[in-house]
Amino acid sequence: MAKSKHYYIRKTHRWLGVILGIQFMMWTIGGLYFSWSNIDEVHGDFQKKDAPFLSSDISLISPTAVLDTIKKIRQVDSVMSIQLIEILGKSFYQIRCINATHNEMNQKNKMQPMNYLANAETGKLRGPLTKEEAVEVAKMRFNSEPKVKSVEYLTATNSHHEYRESPLPAYAITFEHPSKTTVYVASELGTVQKFRNKKWRIFDFLWMMHTMDYESRDNFGNILLRIFSIFGLVTVVSGFVLFFVSFKRR
């Protein structure tokens, strides 16, 4: 006996439902978490102190003099940024520049800048932050006084690391705090780059499942998401067809 179209539509709808069911559940769970979460808590804003201001009586050396010092050490083609920052009570110039001829490329084929720190009053260059200095910088920006649980020095991260695509090398300072917060301090830049807590990590995982981008998290045009979107549309359409076919049979 030949099987009816109703049988094949029902079977297709059933298997598509099984295939898509788990992903639909992850989309729903993710949507619930996103809508019920305070984004400021996810970003750790409640834990961040503002960077301290510098005195208006400060006497600054010209950034040009600092650039001249750098050019004696390395060839500089372009300047990306010059920023006046504070490090442990002292003023520094944070200078990012490029030598297009000799600079290395990162994994995404982008130019890696050369980073320098110079005393903004004397113009003297200094090296990257030490471990002890990085810990103090993290403590000064953390809106609490927890104990340091661990310190890790990062020279590379993969696409799934919570500090991905951020300036390296960096110190990851994890505190003994209910939020399980890690503060990332870029040693060559002298500044805090990221706050990462347990709420952010849950958000990041669910966001990865939501976008189905298991590499960078933010590619909404990835092939897997497109395929599942088409499957989802086919599942819905087959459900409507199944309903009308069953209705006619009755």
Summary of the structure (lengths in Angstrom):
residues: 250
radius of gyration: 26.5
end to end distance: 20.7
largest distance: 95.0
contacts: 671
relative contact order: 0.15
helix: 41%
strand: 22%
